[in-house]
Every structure is written in C-alpha cells, then in structure tokens.
Amino acid sequence: MTNIASQPSALLASALSSEEIRRYGRHLSIPEIGPKGQARLKASAVLIVGAGGLGSPAALYLAAAGIGRIGLVDFDTVEETNLQRQILHTTPSVGRPKLESAVERLKALNPRVEVRTHAVRLGRENALDVLRDYDVIIDATDNFPARYLINDACALLGKADVYGSVFRFEGQVSVFFAGKGPCYRCLHPEPPPPHLAPDCADAGVLGVLPGIIGTMQAAEAIKLLLNIGTPLIGTLLHVNALHWEILPISVAKNPECRLCGERPSIHELIDVEQWCAASNKAGEETDEITVQELAGKLRNGNPVQLIDVREPFESAIATIGGTLVPLSLLPERASRLDPMMETVVYCHTGRRSAHAVAYLRKLGFLKAKNLIGGIEAWSLEIDRSVPRY
C-alpha cells in the first residue's frame, strides 16, 4: 500500500482552496489520502458509462469526493420505472434526458466539479475518442455489447475498466486492467447470444443493490487514482445481498485471450451492431413480429395463438391476453398448444419470448414468432392503457 503523507501547508494552500480544505476535511485527515491525495483527485478525470442504477451512486460519491472532472455517457430519458434505483434522478425529471437530470444533481452536490456529458451511444466509431481523455473508466452499463466494447477500448488505451453488474439480489464488481491483470475477455472470452442474456427489466433487481455495487465501483476508482490499497485487479467480488454472502473469486490472465493474451487477434474495436448481428446468427434462429403487425392481425380477426411466457405476478399487473405459460413451465405444457397455428409469444421486453420461440420452433412450431419489445413495446406504441412496470 502506498501511503500518501500529508504535505506542508504551503503546498496545501496552493493546491486546495480554503473552501476545499473545509469541504474535504475528512479526507485530509486520512494518511492514505491527505492534501496530496485530495489534490490528485482534483486533478483527475473519471468517465462513467451509464447514468442509471450503477452510475447514479458512482457519480454522486465521486462528485462528493472531489474528482475534478466527471464524464457521463448516456442517451436515454428518465422513466418512472427508473426511480426505484436510479437516485441521480427525481420525479420531476421523468421525461427529461438523463444527462440533464444528472448534471443538475451533481452540480447541486458539488459545484466545484466539472461535469462533461456525452449524449451518444458508444460504438466502434467513437468509443476510443470518448474514453481517451479520462484516467479511469467505470462501466455502469447493463448489456453485454457495451461491456465488451468498454473492455476492449480500455485495453487498447491502457486504461482501467471498473466493472459492475446487478441481477435481482446479486451483484459483481471487479477491475479489468489488461496492463496489470486480466481483462473482461479473460473471464468471458465471447458474449452469449443476446436473447439468452439476463435482463433486469425481466428478472428485476433489488433497488438498493445498484447503490451497493455502484458505490464499490466509486471506491475502486478512487483507489486506482490514488494508487492506494488493493484494487480488485484479478478478483471478481460476488455479492449476494439476500443472504449477505460476499465471495471473492480469483480471475487469472488468460494467455489465450484474443485481446490481451500472448498472441492477440483483436487489434481494433468490434462494433456493437456487428456483434449483435453475428451473435444472432450464431445463436438460435427466431422469427419476429412487431407490435404494429400483431395489432393489425388482432384487429382484422386473424387467428393467432398468443402465448405469454411471463410469471403470473407480471400477468396480474398487465396483459394483452393469450395463454399464460411461464417460460420455466413451457417444456411440460408445450404439448397443450397447437403447433399448426400462427403463434405469437410475448414477455416483458422480448428476451424470454425469443428463447421460448427458439425452443418451440425446434418442437415443430414453424409459425411461432417473437413479439419484438414485448408488452413494454405494446404499451408504448399500441395501447397506453396497458400498465408499464
């Protein structure tokens, strides 16, 4: 552990204003931080990709800690369903861009911090440029294409990727730093097909869990910036908040890694859209139908076998009809369905139903189709009286 000792008062006065000395006094009294460390935080820049559940606590605590420049990447708007866990945003922010809401909240917390916004979707064409000017990158995203893109960009730029993820009651946090340890591809060489990836909108997440994991990501970023303590390089910390089990898992650098191994084959970024298309082809093929197409069929009286593969509690909240067959029960109940009818399967956002359609088509349901966007898209585009959740 590197101990950053307190510096002479002359250095303190030149690096920190009297207001900053007062604001960050509890940091200055910590030997591992002290005036020199606080001045280093003031001179540092951290990029947070995602202003949602993980990005909210990470941004708030880094702003409170006095990071000189915080960058935020997001292109979404605030929805009411976000407020259960995305504490950067408030009820009056619903409908506004998340970046606007985030900047207001962070500047209100600490007006001395510069907040730079990037209202873009990261992709092959812009990721390196966006990440380049920051010292540490925090991955606060919720999807596999973005995680691989951020990991790859960090490895190519020689930067630390502070990773976090949440799912129901469980979370993970680690630091992937190809220059000093493994990268994300060392742990997961290739992403799963998109329709098999878990989704918090479908499975849910305990509202306070992103607060726990996102705060841990902020702590890791501070440790990296100050070169203190033991960052989670080579360790994946798995947190189970339901039973309070915290399990450190060792992650070794993979010499066969395509990105940071001994003979790397990835020398440039792979575009998110290209990854999605390739994954769909490599995975199970599914046919699809839009909510507009389904609405037209129902309006015209076309015979459609509508299957809802959500859980009963979800159907009680909102439904567009059909037969309720939870995905876990589909194998034992598929025989009760008519394989010759045109079949449309739906869930919350389209992920579970895509998996169900792939399964049904293997059983001979050649007319089975997945409803793109699920009941969420139906509520937004067809019938707003259907509750969203």
VOTINU-969910 format. One line per 3 residues: number of its first residue (from 1); their letters; for each residue x, y, z of C-alpha. Coordinates in steps of 0.2 Angstrom, whole numbers, padded with zeros to 4 digits. Last residue first. Layout:
N
NUM = A = X/Y/Z; ...;
***
This chain:
389
389 = YRP = -0219/-0010/-0075; -0230/-0002/-0088; -0248/-0003/-0087;
386 = VSR = -0259/-0006/-0103; -0269/0010/-0105; -0255/0016/-0117;
383 = DIE = -0261/0004/-0130; -0251/0002/-0146; -0234/0010/-0146;
380 = LSW = -0228/0012/-0128; -0239/-0001/-0120; -0236/-0014/-0134;
377 = AEI = -0217/-0010/-0133; -0217/-0014/-0115; -0228/-0030/-0118;
374 = GGI = -0214/-0037/-0128; -0201/-0027/-0137; -0202/-0038/-0153;
371 = LNK = -0216/-0051/-0151; -0207/-0067/-0155; -0215/-0078/-0169;
368 = AKL = -0220/-0096/-0170; -0226/-0102/-0187; -0214/-0117/-0188;
365 = FGL = -0220/-0124/-0171; -0211/-0140/-0174; -0203/-0144/-0157;
362 = KRL = -0187/-0135/-0163; -0198/-0120/-0167; -0205/-0120/-0149;
359 = YAV = -0187/-0119/-0141; -0182/-0104/-0152; -0199/-0096/-0149;
356 = AHA = -0197/-0098/-0130; -0179/-0090/-0130; -0186/-0075/-0140;
353 = SRR = -0200/-0074/-0128; -0188/-0073/-0113; -0179/-0058/-0122;
350 = GTH = -0194/-0049/-0129; -0196/-0034/-0116; -0209/-0040/-0104;
347 = CYV = -0214/-0057/-0112; -0223/-0062/-0129; -0225/-0077/-0140;
344 = VTE = -0235/-0076/-0156; -0241/-0092/-0164; -0248/-0095/-0181;
341 = MMP = -0257/-0111/-0178; -0250/-0128/-0183; -0241/-0132/-0167;
338 = DLR = -0257/-0131/-0157; -0253/-0129/-0138; -0256/-0142/-0125;
335 = SAR = -0240/-0152/-0129; -0230/-0136/-0125; -0235/-0138/-0107;
332 = EPL = -0221/-0148/-0099; -0207/-0139/-0109; -0215/-0122/-0106;
329 = LSL = -0216/-0122/-0087; -0200/-0112/-0084; -0205/-0100/-0098;
326 = PVL = -0221/-0096/-0089; -0236/-0101/-0099; -0251/-0089/-0099;
323 = TGG = -0262/-0091/-0113; -0267/-0075/-0123; -0272/-0058/-0117;
320 = ITA = -0263/-0041/-0119; -0258/-0042/-0100; -0253/-0030/-0086;
317 = IAS = -0250/-0031/-0067; -0258/-0048/-0065; -0248/-0055/-0080;
314 = EFP = -0232/-0050/-0071; -0237/-0059/-0055; -0241/-0075/-0065;
311 = ERV = -0223/-0075/-0072; -0220/-0071/-0091; -0221/-0083/-0105;
308 = DIL = -0237/-0076/-0113; -0243/-0085/-0128; -0255/-0079/-0141;
305 = QVP = -0261/-0092/-0154; -0267/-0080/-0168; -0282/-0082/-0179;
302 = NGN = -0284/-0066/-0190; -0298/-0055/-0183; -0293/-0040/-0193;
299 = RLK = -0289/-0030/-0177; -0279/-0045/-0170; -0269/-0046/-0186;
296 = GAL = -0266/-0027/-0186; -0261/-0026/-0168; -0249/-0040/-0171;
293 = EQV = -0241/-0031/-0186; -0240/-0015/-0175; -0232/-0024/-0161;
290 = TIE = -0218/-0031/-0172; -0216/-0049/-0177; -0201/-0060/-0176;
287 = DTE = -0194/-0076/-0182; -0180/-0085/-0171; -0164/-0093/-0175;
284 = EGA = -0154/-0100/-0161; -0137/-0092/-0159; -0123/-0090/-0171;
281 = KNS = -0133/-0079/-0182; -0140/-0069/-0168; -0122/-0067/-0161;
278 = AAC = -0116/-0060/-0178; -0130/-0047/-0179; -0127/-0041/-0161;
275 = WQE = -0108/-0040/-0163; -0110/-0031/-0179; -0121/-0018/-0171;
272 = VDI = -0109/-0016/-0156; -0094/-0013/-0167; -0079/-0023/-0164;
269 = LEH = -0064/-0011/-0159; -0047/-0014/-0165; -0032/-0025/-0163;
266 = ISP = -0041/-0041/-0158; -0030/-0056/-0163; -0019/-0056/-0148;
263 = REG = -0005/-0069/-0147; 0001/-0069/-0129; -0016/-0063/-0122;
260 = CLR = -0023/-0046/-0121; -0037/-0046/-0134; -0039/-0064/-0140;
257 = CEP = -0036/-0071/-0123; -0025/-0087/-0125; -0013/-0082/-0111;
254 = NKA = -0029/-0079/-0100; -0025/-0068/-0085; -0032/-0076/-0069;
251 = VSI = -0048/-0072/-0061; -0049/-0076/-0042; -0066/-0075/-0035;
248 = PLI = -0070/-0065/-0019; -0087/-0071/-0011; -0098/-0059/-0001;
245 = EWH = -0113/-0068/0006; -0126/-0057/0014; -0140/-0069/0012;
242 = LAN = -0151/-0058/0001; -0137/-0046/-0003; -0127/-0059/-0013;
239 = VHL = -0111/-0050/-0018; -0098/-0058/-0030; -0081/-0049/-0030;
236 = LTG = -0071/-0053/-0045; -0053/-0053/-0042; -0038/-0051/-0054;
233 = ILP = -0037/-0032/-0051; -0049/-0028/-0037; -0039/-0014/-0031;
230 = TGI = -0028/-0017/-0016; -0025/-0001/-0006; -0018/0015/-0013;
227 = NLL = -0013/0021/-0030; -0023/0037/-0028; -0032/0036/-0044;
224 = LKI = -0034/0017/-0043; -0040/0018/-0025; -0053/0032/-0030;
221 = AEA = -0059/0021/-0045; -0061/0006/-0033; -0071/0016/-0021;
218 = AQM = -0083/0023/-0035; -0085/0005/-0041; -0090/0000/-0023;
215 = TGI = -0103/0014/-0023; -0110/0007/-0039; -0111/-0010/-0031;
212 = IGP = -0120/-0005/-0015; -0132/0008/-0024; -0135/-0005/-0038;
209 = LVG = -0142/-0016/-0024; -0153/-0004/-0016; -0167/-0006/-0028;
206 = LVG = -0167/-0025/-0028; -0167/-0030/-0046; -0180/-0037/-0058;
203 = ADA = -0179/-0053/-0069; -0187/-0045/-0085; -0181/-0027/-0084;
200 = CDP = -0165/-0033/-0076; -0161/-0043/-0092; -0152/-0060/-0092;
197 = ALH = -0143/-0064/-0109; -0150/-0078/-0118; -0159/-0067/-0132;
194 = PPP = -0142/-0058/-0135; -0132/-0073/-0139; -0118/-0075/-0125;
191 = PEP = -0103/-0064/-0126; -0086/-0072/-0130; -0070/-0074/-0120;
188 = HLC = -0079/-0072/-0103; -0066/-0071/-0089; -0050/-0067/-0100;
185 = RYC = -0062/-0057/-0111; -0066/-0045/-0096; -0047/-0041/-0095;
182 = PGK = -0034/-0049/-0084; -0020/-0041/-0075; -0009/-0026/-0075;
179 = GAF = -0009/-0019/-0092; -0026/-0028/-0096; -0035/-0019/-0082;
176 = FVS = -0051/-0026/-0078; -0057/-0020/-0061; -0070/-0030/-0052;
173 = VQG = -0088/-0029/-0046; -0102/-0041/-0046; -0120/-0040/-0039;
170 = EFR = -0134/-0052/-0033; -0151/-0049/-0026; -0160/-0047/-0043;
167 = FVS = -0146/-0045/-0056; -0133/-0032/-0054; -0116/-0028/-0064;
164 = GYV = -0101/-0018/-0060; -0084/-0016/-0069; -0070/-0003/-0066;
161 = DAK = -0061/-0003/-0083; -0043/0003/-0080; -0035/0011/-0095;
158 = GLL = -0021/0005/-0107; -0030/0013/-0122; -0032/-0004/-0132;
155 = ACA = -0037/-0012/-0116; -0049/0001/-0111; -0057/0001/-0128;
152 = DNI = -0059/-0018/-0127; -0067/-0018/-0110; -0079/-0004/-0115;
149 = LYR = -0084/-0013/-0131; -0086/-0029/-0122; -0097/-0021/-0108;
146 = APF = -0107/-0012/-0121; -0112/-0027/-0131; -0116/-0037/-0115;
143 = NDT = -0129/-0025/-0108; -0132/-0016/-0091; -0120/-0002/-0091;
140 = ADI = -0111/0006/-0077; -0093/0003/-0083; -0082/0015/-0074;
137 = IVD = -0067/0021/-0084; -0052/0028/-0075; -0040/0042/-0081;
134 = YDR = -0051/0050/-0094; -0046/0059/-0110; -0046/0043/-0121;
131 = LVD = -0063/0036/-0117; -0074/0047/-0129; -0061/0046/-0143;
128 = LAN = -0059/0027/-0141; -0078/0024/-0141; -0082/0035/-0156;
125 = ERG = -0083/0024/-0172; -0084/0007/-0164; -0099/0012/-0154;
122 = LRV = -0104/0021/-0138; -0122/0028/-0140; -0120/0047/-0138;
119 = AHT = -0125/0061/-0126; -0108/0063/-0119; -0108/0075/-0104;
116 = RVE = -0094/0084/-0095; -0097/0088/-0077; -0084/0099/-0069;
113 = VRP = -0084/0098/-0050; -0083/0113/-0040; -0102/0115/-0039;
110 = NLA = -0103/0099/-0028; -0120/0092/-0023; -0130/0105/-0034;
107 = KLR = -0118/0102/-0048; -0121/0083/-0047; -0140/0084/-0046;
104 = EVA = -0141/0097/-0061; -0129/0087/-0071; -0138/0070/-0068;
101 = SEL = -0155/0077/-0073; -0148/0085/-0089; -0139/0068/-0093;
98 = KPR = -0154/0058/-0090; -0164/0067/-0104; -0180/0073/-0097;
95 = GVS = -0197/0063/-0097; -0197/0060/-0078; -0185/0073/-0070;
92 = PTT = -0199/0080/-0059; -0199/0063/-0050; -0181/0063/-0046;
89 = HLI = -0165/0057/-0055; -0147/0053/-0048; -0155/0040/-0037;
86 = QRQ = -0158/0027/-0051; -0165/0013/-0040; -0184/0014/-0039;
83 = LNT = -0183/0030/-0049; -0180/0021/-0066; -0198/0014/-0068;
80 = EEV = -0204/0032/-0069; -0193/0035/-0084; -0179/0047/-0086;
77 = TDF = -0173/0048/-0104; -0158/0039/-0113; -0143/0044/-0122;
74 = DVL = -0130/0041/-0109; -0111/0044/-0106; -0106/0054/-0091;
71 = GIR = -0089/0062/-0088; -0083/0068/-0071; -0069/0081/-0070;
68 = GIG = -0060/0086/-0054; -0065/0072/-0043; -0070/0080/-0026;
65 = AAA = -0076/0065/-0016; -0094/0072/-0017; -0093/0071/-0036;
62 = LYL = -0086/0053/-0035; -0100/0049/-0022; -0114/0055/-0033;
59 = AAP = -0107/0048/-0049; -0104/0031/-0043; -0121/0031/-0034;
56 = SGL = -0130/0036/-0050; -0119/0026/-0062; -0124/0009/-0055;
53 = GGA = -0143/0012/-0057; -0143/0023/-0072; -0132/0037/-0079;
50 = GVI = -0122/0024/-0090; -0104/0025/-0095; -0095/0034/-0080;
47 = LVA = -0079/0043/-0085; -0067/0048/-0072; -0055/0063/-0073;
44 = SAK = -0041/0068/-0060; -0033/0084/-0055; -0045/0086/-0040;
41 = LRA = -0042/0068/-0035; -0023/0072/-0035; -0026/0087/-0024;
38 = QGK = -0035/0076/-0012; -0021/0064/-0012; -0008/0077/-0009;
35 = PGI = -0019/0085/0005; -0021/0069/0014; -0026/0052/0006;
32 = EPI = -0018/0037/0014; -0015/0047/0030; -0034/0051/0032;
29 = SLH = -0036/0068/0040; -0037/0077/0023; -0052/0066/0018;
26 = RGY = -0062/0071/0032; -0058/0089/0028; -0064/0088/0011;
23 = RRI = -0076/0103/0012; -0066/0114/0023; -0050/0112/0013;
20 = EES = -0060/0114/-0002; -0067/0131/0004; -0049/0136/0009;
17 = SLA = -0043/0132/-0009; -0033/0117/-0012; -0017/0115/-0022;
14 = SAL = -0008/0131/-0017; -0013/0131/0001; -0009/0113/0003;
11 = LAS = 0008/0115/-0004; 0012/0129/0008; 0004/0119/0022;
8 = PQS = 0017/0106/0020; 0011/0089/0013; 0002/0075/0022;
5 = AIN = 0008/0058/0018; 0002/0047/0003; 0005/0030/0009;
2 = TM = 0006/0017/-0005; 0000/0000/0000;
***
